[in-house]
């Protein structure tokens, strides 16, 4: 008994038989048209439905709607001595905008006047005091000061102390007398210095009028007269 031959068809083509050509997938399933929008598609970009996940990635700088030069990598901090926007301060002993400049240490401070820079100075401290009932305020200016700047500071701080330094008990009997005594010594020390000449570009303090020619200095007469009256009242007005 013989086996019958298999039926002819595309899966089992017979000799001399050609299978019919299959239509492409794009013809059977055409892509859906893109929905209209307010912005047109950028030139060179694939329309919706035409993008292929297997397309080769675009090389940087290649043609395309966003083609252009890429920013350079971060330059990073340069090596010491190398110029650049992130260059650090120059290393001591090397070149730089401050090369050769001398810096003063704590023990090498200049001895000129702190106001005008004159070389002839005294290091005495000028002080001032204000007594306001229960609140007290202490001010001072430290030397070195030249003759003109020192005497100007003494006149200003002494006038302030004479007018405002009597209005609290501790100020009246302790701090104001000590402040006036300190400023008297300072005035004598600055007065013994030679005439000072400021360095170019700096100015001396204005000495102004002497203390006894300033009306604010005579406010001290108010507490003095009051306590004088309190002391002399039992004598002048006996019972």
C-alpha positions in Angstrom: 0.0 0.0 0.0 1.5 3.3 -1.0 1.3 6.7 1.0 -0.5 9.4 -0.9 1.5 12.6 -1.6 0.8 15.6 0.6 -1.5 18.3 -0.7 0.1 21.1 -2.6 0.2 24.5 -0.8 2.4 27.3 0.4 3.7 25.2 3.3 4.6 22.3 1.0 5.4 23.8 -2.4 5.6 21.4 -5.2 8.4 21.6 -7.6 7.9 24.4 -10.0 5.3 26.1 -7.8 6.0 29.7 -6.5 4.3 31.0 -3.3 2.3 34.2 -3.8 4.0 37.4 -2.4 2.8 38.6 1.0 1.8 42.3 1.2 4.0 44.5 3.5 2.9 45.1 7.1 2.7 48.8 6.5 0.0 48.2 3.8 -2.0 45.9 6.1 -1.7 48.2 9.2 -1.1 51.8 8.0 0.0 54.3 10.8 -2.7 56.5 12.3 -2.5 60.1 11.1 -1.0 62.6 13.5 -3.6 64.7 15.3 -3.3 68.4 14.4 -1.9 70.6 17.1 -1.0 74.3 17.6 2.7 73.7 17.0 4.0 72.3 13.8 6.5 69.5 13.9 10.1 70.6 14.1 12.0 70.1 10.8 14.1 67.0 10.7 12.1 65.3 13.5 10.1 62.2 12.7 6.4 62.7 12.6 4.3 60.8 15.3 4.0 57.2 14.3 7.2 57.2 12.2 9.7 57.1 15.1 11.6 53.8 15.2 13.1 52.5 18.4 15.8 50.9 16.4 17.0 54.1 14.8 20.7 54.8 15.4 21.3 57.6 17.9 22.3 60.9 16.5 25.9 61.8 17.0 26.7 65.0 19.1 27.0 67.9 16.8 25.4 66.1 13.9 22.6 67.5 11.8 19.2 68.0 13.4 16.9 70.6 14.8 18.9 70.8 18.0 22.4 70.5 16.5 24.9 72.9 17.8 28.2 73.2 19.8 28.1 71.4 23.1 29.4 73.3 26.1 32.9 72.3 27.1 33.5 70.2 30.2 34.0 71.9 33.5 37.6 73.2 33.5 38.2 72.2 37.1 40.6 73.9 39.5 44.0 74.5 37.9 47.2 73.3 39.3 49.1 75.8 41.6 50.5 78.6 39.5 48.2 77.8 36.6 46.0 80.7 35.4 42.3 80.2 35.0 38.9 81.4 36.2 39.1 79.2 39.3 42.7 79.8 40.1 43.4 80.1 43.9 45.5 82.7 45.7 49.1 82.8 44.8 51.4 80.6 46.8 53.7 82.7 49.1 57.0 83.3 47.4 55.6 82.9 43.9 54.3 85.5 41.5 51.0 87.2 41.9 49.4 90.6 42.2 50.6 90.9 45.8 54.1 89.5 45.2 56.7 91.2 47.3 54.1 93.0 49.5 54.9 93.1 53.2 52.3 92.1 55.8 52.5 93.4 59.4 52.2 90.8 62.2 50.8 91.5 65.7 54.3 92.5 67.0 55.2 94.6 63.9 52.3 97.1 63.9 53.2 100.6 62.7 53.6 103.1 65.5 52.2 106.2 63.7 49.0 108.0 64.7 46.0 105.8 64.0 44.1 108.8 62.6 46.5 110.7 60.5 49.6 108.4 60.4 52.0 111.0 61.9 55.1 109.4 63.5 55.2 111.4 66.8 52.6 109.7 69.0 51.6 108.7 72.5 49.8 105.5 73.4 47.6 106.9 76.1 43.9 106.1 76.0 41.3 108.9 76.1 38.1 108.0 77.9 34.6 109.3 78.2 31.7 108.5 80.5 27.9 108.9 80.5 25.7 108.3 83.6 22.0 108.0 82.9 20.3 107.2 86.2 20.5 103.4 86.2 22.5 103.0 83.0 26.1 103.9 82.4 28.1 104.1 79.2 31.9 104.0 78.8 33.6 105.1 75.6 37.3 105.4 74.7 39.8 105.8 71.9 43.1 104.1 72.1 46.5 105.4 71.0 48.8 105.8 69.3 47.6 109.4 68.7 49.6 112.4 67.6 49.5 115.8 69.3 46.6 117.3 67.3 44.4 114.2 67.2 45.0 113.3 70.8 44.1 116.8 72.1 41.0 116.9 69.9 39.9 113.5 71.3 40.5 114.8 74.9 38.4 117.9 74.3 35.5 116.0 72.8 35.4 113.2 75.4 35.9 115.6 78.3 33.1 117.8 77.2 30.8 114.8 76.9 31.7 113.6 80.4 31.2 117.1 81.9 27.7 117.3 80.5 26.4 113.8 80.7 28.6 112.1 83.4 26.8 113.2 86.5 23.3 111.7 86.3 23.8 108.5 88.3 25.1 108.0 91.9 28.1 105.9 90.8 29.0 108.2 88.0 28.8 111.2 90.2 31.1 110.0 93.0 33.4 107.5 91.2 33.5 107.1 87.4 33.2 110.7 86.3 36.0 112.0 88.5 38.3 109.2 87.5 37.5 109.8 83.8 38.3 113.5 84.1 41.6 112.8 85.9 42.6 110.3 83.1 41.9 112.9 80.4 43.9 115.5 82.3 46.9 113.2 82.2 46.3 112.5 78.5 46.1 116.1 77.7 49.4 116.8 79.3 51.0 113.8 77.5 49.7 114.8 74.1 50.7 118.5 74.7 54.3 117.4 75.2 54.6 116.0 71.7 56.0 118.0 68.8 53.8 119.3 66.1 52.6 116.5 63.9 52.4 116.4 60.1 49.9 113.9 58.6 50.9 111.5 55.9 49.6 112.3 52.4 46.0 111.3 51.9 45.0 111.3 55.6 43.6 114.1 57.7 43.9 115.0 61.4 41.0 115.4 63.8 39.6 119.0 64.2 40.7 120.2 67.7 37.9 122.7 67.9 37.4 125.1 70.8 38.9 124.5 74.2 36.7 122.8 76.8 36.0 125.9 78.8 34.7 127.7 75.6 32.1 125.0 74.9 28.7 125.7 76.5 28.0 121.9 77.1 30.9 121.7 79.5 29.0 124.0 82.0 26.2 121.5 82.5 28.5 120.3 85.3 27.5 123.3 87.3 24.0 122.0 87.8 24.9 119.0 90.0 27.7 121.0 91.7 25.3 123.8 92.7 22.7 121.3 93.9 25.1 119.4 96.2 26.6 122.6 97.4 23.1 123.8 98.4 22.4 120.5 100.1 25.6 120.9 102.2 25.2 124.6 103.0 21.4 124.5 103.6 21.7 123.6 107.3 24.2 126.3 107.8 22.5 129.1 105.9 19.0 128.2 107.0 19.2 127.0 110.6 16.0 125.9 112.4 
